[in-house]
Amino acid sequence: MSVVSHYAVPSRFVPSLSCAASTIIRSRFRATIRCCTTLSDTHSHTTTPTSIKKRVVSGVQPTGSIHLGNYFGAIKNWVSLQNVYDTLFFIVDLHAITLPHDTQQLSKDTKSTAAIYLACGVDPSKASVFVQSHVRAHVELMWLLSSITPIGWLNRMIQFKEKSRKAGDDEVGVALLTYPVLMASDILLYQSDFVPVGEDQKQHLELTRDLAERVNNLYGGRKWKKLGGRGGAIFKVPEPLIPPTGARIMSLTDGLSKMSKSAPSDQSRINILDPKDLIANKIKRCKTDSLPCLEFDNPERPECNNLLSIYQLASGKTKEEIVQECQNMNWGTFKPLLTDALIDHLQPIQVRYEELMSDSGYLDKVLEEGARNAADIADATLHNVYQAMGFLRRH
């Protein structure tokens, strides 16, 4: 059933250990292990009609434009995942309000993001596609998890430190600090086995794992059983699923910075819906170097590695084929090649996107059905958490 070699995680710690001691032991334990799960593992996995599929959840914010980093790092991989796993892909609109947002644009961007999911190949007959705020259990579980989340864990989050430093304390809302708890809620609600993550999200997944273990230790097992529950673990402890290539597409203007929606310059990214002439212009003007030949994996040439990686992903060729084809090229020869590959790859997506956006009723139906499927799973989990934490049952 499993496509990975699971590493052992203690199901419960010795009751006399303090939470601090448990955390120390857990962190030391993790330092000696590595998760070997990658998306490439899924290709050799087949599912029989009688097997129980592992579950994967993931989502993208509906802020700004969906770009190559979102596409190659996440959405494109979902298409293969939906054939192997029980998948839930949602538009994380609640996360979109952690920073000031355009209230007139949020709902439009949410529906547009859903259309992009489907245009990229996500199949609603195989995956549940829904809007995060349409399943209210996300917010309820976040509050319950917040009650047992040490503030020190959140203060260590790198992204909070970076964004709050830029904006200033008076301009930063509490949600920017606590949104990793909402992210944990997003994952734990669905008893997820795996979560596709990029390098910059590993820390947040570790927080999710810590919270799952903390809830299981505080409220699970015999304590939950005494309250009428089934006992055992309340949450599954999810593992990361890391794409072998494309997990971190870099900026076109700085090969050391991740391609980002929030970057001030649109020149720094290729958006999925960019027209042909804009793609050509961005590639023509993107940052390169003056060294001869082209090569992967040279730390002194981050832009070269990034552009070759993008070409590999857009063309569908292997790394070896790209090396053979491009190693003796100069930038003047390579850039038109990259441009054509990107246009050819994105054009079918753009055509399908326009078709979907012209059929609003179909999109609404997909999102409604996806939310209904998701809520069935989420409500069952939420019921267990309320029960295990001792709340009075509603009749």
Contacts in CASP RR format, 6 or more apart in sequence:
PFRMAT RR
TARGET T0000
AUTHOR 0000-0000-0000
METHOD contacts of the structure
MODEL  1
MSVVSHYAVPSRFVPSLSCAASTIIRSRFRATIRCCTTLSDTHSHTTTPT
SIKKRVVSGVQPTGSIHLGNYFGAIKNWVSLQNVYDTLFFIVDLHAITLP
HDTQQLSKDTKSTAAIYLACGVDPSKASVFVQSHVRAHVELMWLLSSITP
IGWLNRMIQFKEKSRKAGDDEVGVALLTYPVLMASDILLYQSDFVPVGED
QKQHLELTRDLAERVNNLYGGRKWKKLGGRGGAIFKVPEPLIPPTGARIM
SLTDGLSKMSKSAPSDQSRINILDPKDLIANKIKRCKTDSLPCLEFDNPE
RPECNNLLSIYQLASGKTKEEIVQECQNMNWGTFKPLLTDALIDHLQPIQ
VRYEELMSDSGYLDKVLEEGARNAADIADATLHNVYQAMGFLRRH
1 51 0 8 1.000
1 52 0 8 1.000
1 54 0 8 1.000
2 54 0 8 1.000
3 37 0 8 1.000
3 41 0 8 1.000
3 42 0 8 1.000
3 44 0 8 1.000
3 45 0 8 1.000
3 54 0 8 1.000
3 84 0 8 1.000
4 35 0 8 1.000
4 36 0 8 1.000
4 37 0 8 1.000
4 41 0 8 1.000
4 194 0 8 1.000
4 239 0 8 1.000
5 36 0 8 1.000
6 239 0 8 1.000
7 33 0 8 1.000
7 34 0 8 1.000
7 35 0 8 1.000
9 209 0 8 1.000
9 213 0 8 1.000
9 237 0 8 1.000
10 26 0 8 1.000
10 29 0 8 1.000
11 216 0 8 1.000
11 232 0 8 1.000
11 233 0 8 1.000
12 216 0 8 1.000
12 217 0 8 1.000
12 221 0 8 1.000
13 22 0 8 1.000
13 25 0 8 1.000
13 217 0 8 1.000
17 25 0 8 1.000
19 150 0 8 1.000
19 214 0 8 1.000
19 217 0 8 1.000
22 213 0 8 1.000
22 217 0 8 1.000
23 210 0 8 1.000
26 210 0 8 1.000
26 213 0 8 1.000
30 206 0 8 1.000
35 239 0 8 1.000
35 240 0 8 1.000
35 242 0 8 1.000
37 194 0 8 1.000
37 239 0 8 1.000
37 240 0 8 1.000
37 241 0 8 1.000
37 242 0 8 1.000
38 241 0 8 1.000
38 242 0 8 1.000
38 243 0 8 1.000
38 244 0 8 1.000
39 77 0 8 1.000
39 80 0 8 1.000
39 81 0 8 1.000
39 196 0 8 1.000
39 241 0 8 1.000
39 242 0 8 1.000
39 243 0 8 1.000
39 244 0 8 1.000
40 244 0 8 1.000
42 80 0 8 1.000
42 81 0 8 1.000
42 84 0 8 1.000
42 85 0 8 1.000
43 80 0 8 1.000
45 84 0 8 1.000
47 53 0 8 1.000
47 84 0 8 1.000
53 84 0 8 1.000
53 85 0 8 1.000
53 86 0 8 1.000
54 85 0 8 1.000
54 86 0 8 1.000
54 193 0 8 1.000
54 194 0 8 1.000
55 85 0 8 1.000
55 86 0 8 1.000
55 87 0 8 1.000
55 88 0 8 1.000
55 190 0 8 1.000
55 191 0 8 1.000
55 192 0 8 1.000
55 193 0 8 1.000
55 194 0 8 1.000
56 81 0 8 1.000
56 85 0 8 1.000
56 86 0 8 1.000
56 87 0 8 1.000
56 88 0 8 1.000
56 192 0 8 1.000
56 193 0 8 1.000
56 194 0 8 1.000
56 195 0 8 1.000
56 196 0 8 1.000
56 241 0 8 1.000
57 87 0 8 1.000
57 88 0 8 1.000
57 89 0 8 1.000
57 90 0 8 1.000
57 186 0 8 1.000
57 187 0 8 1.000
57 190 0 8 1.000
57 192 0 8 1.000
57 195 0 8 1.000
58 74 0 8 1.000
58 78 0 8 1.000
58 87 0 8 1.000
58 88 0 8 1.000
58 89 0 8 1.000
58 195 0 8 1.000
58 196 0 8 1.000
59 74 0 8 1.000
59 89 0 8 1.000
59 90 0 8 1.000
59 91 0 8 1.000
59 92 0 8 1.000
59 186 0 8 1.000
60 66 0 8 1.000
60 70 0 8 1.000
60 74 0 8 1.000
60 75 0 8 1.000
60 91 0 8 1.000
60 92 0 8 1.000
60 113 0 8 1.000
61 91 0 8 1.000
61 92 0 8 1.000
61 93 0 8 1.000
61 95 0 8 1.000
61 96 0 8 1.000
61 113 0 8 1.000
61 261 0 8 1.000
62 91 0 8 1.000
62 92 0 8 1.000
62 93 0 8 1.000
62 96 0 8 1.000
62 106 0 8 1.000
62 109 0 8 1.000
62 110 0 8 1.000
62 112 0 8 1.000
62 113 0 8 1.000
63 96 0 8 1.000
63 101 0 8 1.000
63 109 0 8 1.000
63 261 0 8 1.000
64 109 0 8 1.000
64 261 0 8 1.000
65 261 0 8 1.000
65 269 0 8 1.000
65 271 0 8 1.000
65 272 0 8 1.000
65 273 0 8 1.000
66 75 0 8 1.000
66 113 0 8 1.000
66 116 0 8 1.000
66 271 0 8 1.000
66 272 0 8 1.000
66 273 0 8 1.000
67 249 0 8 1.000
67 259 0 8 1.000
67 261 0 8 1.000
67 269 0 8 1.000
67 270 0 8 1.000
67 271 0 8 1.000
67 272 0 8 1.000
68 249 0 8 1.000
68 259 0 8 1.000
68 269 0 8 1.000
68 270 0 8 1.000
68 271 0 8 1.000
68 272 0 8 1.000
68 310 0 8 1.000
68 342 0 8 1.000
69 246 0 8 1.000
69 248 0 8 1.000
69 249 0 8 1.000
69 258 0 8 1.000
69 259 0 8 1.000
69 269 0 8 1.000
70 261 0 8 1.000
70 272 0 8 1.000
71 120 0 8 1.000
71 272 0 8 1.000
72 246 0 8 1.000
72 249 0 8 1.000
72 310 0 8 1.000
72 313 0 8 1.000
73 198 0 8 1.000
73 243 0 8 1.000
73 246 0 8 1.000
73 247 0 8 1.000
73 248 0 8 1.000
73 249 0 8 1.000
74 196 0 8 1.000
75 116 0 8 1.000
75 117 0 8 1.000
75 120 0 8 1.000
75 122 0 8 1.000
76 120 0 8 1.000
76 313 0 8 1.000
77 196 0 8 1.000
77 243 0 8 1.000
78 87 0 8 1.000
78 89 0 8 1.000
78 117 0 8 1.000
78 120 0 8 1.000
78 122 0 8 1.000
78 127 0 8 1.000
78 196 0 8 1.000
79 120 0 8 1.000
79 121 0 8 1.000
79 122 0 8 1.000
79 123 0 8 1.000
81 87 0 8 1.000
81 196 0 8 1.000
81 241 0 8 1.000
82 89 0 8 1.000
82 122 0 8 1.000
82 123 0 8 1.000
82 126 0 8 1.000
82 127 0 8 1.000
83 126 0 8 1.000
85 193 0 8 1.000
85 194 0 8 1.000
87 126 0 8 1.000
87 127 0 8 1.000
87 128 0 8 1.000
88 127 0 8 1.000
88 128 0 8 1.000
88 130 0 8 1.000
88 190 0 8 1.000
88 373 0 8 1.000
88 374 0 8 1.000
88 377 0 8 1.000
89 117 0 8 1.000
89 122 0 8 1.000
89 127 0 8 1.000
89 128 0 8 1.000
89 129 0 8 1.000
90 128 0 8 1.000
90 129 0 8 1.000
90 130 0 8 1.000
90 131 0 8 1.000
90 132 0 8 1.000
90 135 0 8 1.000
90 186 0 8 1.000
90 374 0 8 1.000
91 110 0 8 1.000
91 113 0 8 1.000
91 114 0 8 1.000
91 117 0 8 1.000
91 130 0 8 1.000
91 131 0 8 1.000
91 132 0 8 1.000
92 132 0 8 1.000
92 186 0 8 1.000
93 106 0 8 1.000
93 110 0 8 1.000
93 131 0 8 1.000
93 132 0 8 1.000
93 133 0 8 1.000
94 132 0 8 1.000
94 133 0 8 1.000
94 138 0 8 1.000
94 139 0 8 1.000
94 182 0 8 1.000
95 132 0 8 1.000
95 179 0 8 1.000
95 182 0 8 1.000
95 183 0 8 1.000
96 106 0 8 1.000
96 109 0 8 1.000
97 106 0 8 1.000
97 175 0 8 1.000
98 173 0 8 1.000
98 175 0 8 1.000
98 176 0 8 1.000
98 179 0 8 1.000
99 163 0 8 1.000
99 167 0 8 1.000
99 176 0 8 1.000
110 131 0 8 1.000
111 357 0 8 1.000
111 360 0 8 1.000
111 363 0 8 1.000
112 357 0 8 1.000
114 129 0 8 1.000
114 131 0 8 1.000
114 363 0 8 1.000
114 366 0 8 1.000
114 367 0 8 1.000
115 353 0 8 1.000
115 356 0 8 1.000
115 357 0 8 1.000
115 363 0 8 1.000
116 272 0 8 1.000
116 273 0 8 1.000
116 349 0 8 1.000
116 353 0 8 1.000
117 129 0 8 1.000
118 124 0 8 1.000
118 129 0 8 1.000
118 352 0 8 1.000
118 356 0 8 1.000
118 363 0 8 1.000
118 366 0 8 1.000
119 349 0 8 1.000
119 350 0 8 1.000
119 352 0 8 1.000
119 353 0 8 1.000
119 356 0 8 1.000
120 272 0 8 1.000
120 349 0 8 1.000
122 129 0 8 1.000
124 366 0 8 1.000
124 369 0 8 1.000
124 370 0 8 1.000
128 369 0 8 1.000
128 370 0 8 1.000
128 373 0 8 1.000
128 374 0 8 1.000
129 366 0 8 1.000
129 367 0 8 1.000
129 370 0 8 1.000
130 367 0 8 1.000
130 370 0 8 1.000
130 371 0 8 1.000
130 373 0 8 1.000
130 374 0 8 1.000
131 367 0 8 1.000
131 371 0 8 1.000
132 138 0 8 1.000
132 186 0 8 1.000
134 367 0 8 1.000
134 368 0 8 1.000
134 371 0 8 1.000
135 189 0 8 1.000
135 371 0 8 1.000
135 374 0 8 1.000
135 375 0 8 1.000
135 378 0 8 1.000
137 189 0 8 1.000
137 375 0 8 1.000
137 378 0 8 1.000
137 379 0 8 1.000
137 381 0 8 1.000
137 382 0 8 1.000
138 182 0 8 1.000
138 185 0 8 1.000
138 186 0 8 1.000
138 189 0 8 1.000
138 378 0 8 1.000
139 182 0 8 1.000
139 185 0 8 1.000
140 382 0 8 1.000
141 185 0 8 1.000
141 188 0 8 1.000
141 189 0 8 1.000
141 378 0 8 1.000
141 381 0 8 1.000
141 382 0 8 1.000
141 385 0 8 1.000
142 178 0 8 1.000
142 181 0 8 1.000
142 182 0 8 1.000
142 184 0 8 1.000
142 185 0 8 1.000
144 385 0 8 1.000
144 386 0 8 1.000
144 389 0 8 1.000
145 181 0 8 1.000
145 184 0 8 1.000
145 185 0 8 1.000
145 188 0 8 1.000
145 211 0 8 1.000
145 215 0 8 1.000
146 178 0 8 1.000
146 181 0 8 1.000
148 211 0 8 1.000
148 214 0 8 1.000
148 215 0 8 1.000
148 218 0 8 1.000
149 181 0 8 1.000
149 211 0 8 1.000
153 207 0 8 1.000
153 210 0 8 1.000
154 160 0 8 1.000
154 177 0 8 1.000
154 178 0 8 1.000
154 180 0 8 1.000
154 181 0 8 1.000
154 207 0 8 1.000
155 177 0 8 1.000
157 177 0 8 1.000
157 180 0 8 1.000
157 203 0 8 1.000
157 204 0 8 1.000
157 207 0 8 1.000
158 203 0 8 1.000
159 200 0 8 1.000
159 204 0 8 1.000
160 176 0 8 1.000
160 177 0 8 1.000
160 180 0 8 1.000
163 172 0 8 1.000
163 176 0 8 1.000
164 172 0 8 1.000
164 176 0 8 1.000
164 177 0 8 1.000
175 182 0 8 1.000
180 204 0 8 1.000
180 207 0 8 1.000
180 208 0 8 1.000
181 207 0 8 1.000
181 211 0 8 1.000
183 204 0 8 1.000
183 207 0 8 1.000
183 208 0 8 1.000
184 204 0 8 1.000
184 207 0 8 1.000
184 208 0 8 1.000
184 211 0 8 1.000
184 212 0 8 1.000
187 195 0 8 1.000
187 205 0 8 1.000
187 208 0 8 1.000
187 238 0 8 1.000
188 208 0 8 1.000
188 211 0 8 1.000
188 212 0 8 1.000
188 235 0 8 1.000
188 236 0 8 1.000
188 238 0 8 1.000
188 381 0 8 1.000
189 377 0 8 1.000
189 378 0 8 1.000
189 381 0 8 1.000
189 382 0 8 1.000
190 374 0 8 1.000
190 377 0 8 1.000
190 378 0 8 1.000
190 381 0 8 1.000
191 235 0 8 1.000
191 236 0 8 1.000
191 377 0 8 1.000
191 381 0 8 1.000
192 236 0 8 1.000
192 238 0 8 1.000
193 236 0 8 1.000
193 238 0 8 1.000
193 239 0 8 1.000
194 238 0 8 1.000
194 239 0 8 1.000
194 240 0 8 1.000
194 241 0 8 1.000
195 205 0 8 1.000
195 208 0 8 1.000
195 238 0 8 1.000
195 239 0 8 1.000
195 240 0 8 1.000
195 241 0 8 1.000
196 240 0 8 1.000
196 241 0 8 1.000
196 242 0 8 1.000
196 243 0 8 1.000
197 204 0 8 1.000
197 205 0 8 1.000
197 240 0 8 1.000
197 241 0 8 1.000
197 242 0 8 1.000
198 242 0 8 1.000
198 243 0 8 1.000
198 247 0 8 1.000
198 248 0 8 1.000
199 242 0 8 1.000
199 247 0 8 1.000
199 248 0 8 1.000
200 248 0 8 1.000
200 258 0 8 1.000
202 240 0 8 1.000
205 238 0 8 1.000
205 240 0 8 1.000
208 238 0 8 1.000
209 237 0 8 1.000
209 238 0 8 1.000
212 235 0 8 1.000
212 236 0 8 1.000
212 237 0 8 1.000
212 238 0 8 1.000
213 237 0 8 1.000
215 234 0 8 1.000
215 235 0 8 1.000
215 385 0 8 1.000
215 388 0 8 1.000
216 232 0 8 1.000
216 233 0 8 1.000
216 234 0 8 1.000
216 235 0 8 1.000
216 237 0 8 1.000
219 234 0 8 1.000
219 385 0 8 1.000
219 388 0 8 1.000
219 389 0 8 1.000
220 231 0 8 1.000
220 232 0 8 1.000
220 233 0 8 1.000
220 234 0 8 1.000
220 388 0 8 1.000
221 231 0 8 1.000
221 232 0 8 1.000
221 233 0 8 1.000
222 231 0 8 1.000
223 388 0 8 1.000
224 230 0 8 1.000
224 231 0 8 1.000
224 232 0 8 1.000
224 234 0 8 1.000
224 384 0 8 1.000
224 387 0 8 1.000
224 388 0 8 1.000
225 231 0 8 1.000
225 232 0 8 1.000
227 387 0 8 1.000
227 388 0 8 1.000
227 390 0 8 1.000
228 387 0 8 1.000
229 384 0 8 1.000
229 387 0 8 1.000
229 388 0 8 1.000
230 384 0 8 1.000
234 384 0 8 1.000
234 385 0 8 1.000
234 388 0 8 1.000
235 381 0 8 1.000
245 309 0 8 1.000
245 312 0 8 1.000
245 313 0 8 1.000
245 319 0 8 1.000
246 309 0 8 1.000
246 313 0 8 1.000
248 258 0 8 1.000
249 258 0 8 1.000
249 259 0 8 1.000
249 306 0 8 1.000
249 309 0 8 1.000
249 310 0 8 1.000
250 256 0 8 1.000
250 257 0 8 1.000
250 258 0 8 1.000
250 259 0 8 1.000
250 302 0 8 1.000
250 303 0 8 1.000
250 306 0 8 1.000
251 257 0 8 1.000
251 258 0 8 1.000
251 259 0 8 1.000
251 260 0 8 1.000
251 263 0 8 1.000
251 268 0 8 1.000
251 269 0 8 1.000
252 259 0 8 1.000
252 267 0 8 1.000
252 268 0 8 1.000
252 269 0 8 1.000
252 270 0 8 1.000
252 282 0 8 1.000
252 283 0 8 1.000
252 286 0 8 1.000
252 287 0 8 1.000
253 263 0 8 1.000
253 265 0 8 1.000
253 267 0 8 1.000
253 268 0 8 1.000
253 286 0 8 1.000
253 287 0 8 1.000
254 268 0 8 1.000
254 287 0 8 1.000
255 287 0 8 1.000
255 302 0 8 1.000
255 303 0 8 1.000
255 306 0 8 1.000
256 302 0 8 1.000
257 263 0 8 1.000
257 268 0 8 1.000
259 268 0 8 1.000
259 269 0 8 1.000
259 270 0 8 1.000
260 268 0 8 1.000
260 269 0 8 1.000
261 269 0 8 1.000
263 269 0 8 1.000
267 282 0 8 1.000
267 285 0 8 1.000
267 286 0 8 1.000
269 282 0 8 1.000
270 279 0 8 1.000
270 282 0 8 1.000
270 283 0 8 1.000
270 310 0 8 1.000
270 342 0 8 1.000
272 346 0 8 1.000
272 349 0 8 1.000
272 350 0 8 1.000
272 353 0 8 1.000
273 350 0 8 1.000
273 353 0 8 1.000
274 282 0 8 1.000
274 346 0 8 1.000
276 343 0 8 1.000
276 347 0 8 1.000
279 339 0 8 1.000
279 342 0 8 1.000
279 343 0 8 1.000
279 346 0 8 1.000
280 339 0 8 1.000
280 343 0 8 1.000
283 335 0 8 1.000
283 338 0 8 1.000
283 339 0 8 1.000
283 342 0 8 1.000
284 335 0 8 1.000
284 339 0 8 1.000
286 303 0 8 1.000
286 307 0 8 1.000
286 335 0 8 1.000
287 303 0 8 1.000
288 303 0 8 1.000
288 304 0 8 1.000
288 307 0 8 1.000
288 331 0 8 1.000
289 301 0 8 1.000
289 303 0 8 1.000
289 304 0 8 1.000
291 301 0 8 1.000
291 304 0 8 1.000
292 330 0 8 1.000
293 327 0 8 1.000
293 328 0 8 1.000
293 329 0 8 1.000
293 330 0 8 1.000
294 304 0 8 1.000
294 308 0 8 1.000
294 326 0 8 1.000
294 327 0 8 1.000
294 328 0 8 1.000
294 329 0 8 1.000
294 334 0 8 1.000
295 301 0 8 1.000
295 304 0 8 1.000
295 305 0 8 1.000
295 308 0 8 1.000
295 323 0 8 1.000
295 327 0 8 1.000
296 304 0 8 1.000
296 305 0 8 1.000
296 308 0 8 1.000
296 309 0 8 1.000
296 319 0 8 1.000
296 322 0 8 1.000
296 323 0 8 1.000
297 305 0 8 1.000
298 304 0 8 1.000
298 305 0 8 1.000
307 334 0 8 1.000
307 338 0 8 1.000
308 322 0 8 1.000
308 326 0 8 1.000
310 338 0 8 1.000
310 342 0 8 1.000
311 317 0 8 1.000
311 322 0 8 1.000
311 326 0 8 1.000
311 334 0 8 1.000
311 337 0 8 1.000
311 338 0 8 1.000
311 341 0 8 1.000
312 318 0 8 1.000
312 319 0 8 1.000
312 322 0 8 1.000
314 338 0 8 1.000
314 341 0 8 1.000
314 342 0 8 1.000
314 344 0 8 1.000
314 345 0 8 1.000
315 322 0 8 1.000
315 341 0 8 1.000
315 345 0 8 1.000
317 325 0 8 1.000
326 334 0 8 1.000
326 337 0 8 1.000
329 337 0 8 1.000
356 362 0 8 1.000
356 363 0 8 1.000
357 363 0 8 1.000
386 393 0 8 1.000
387 393 0 8 1.000
END
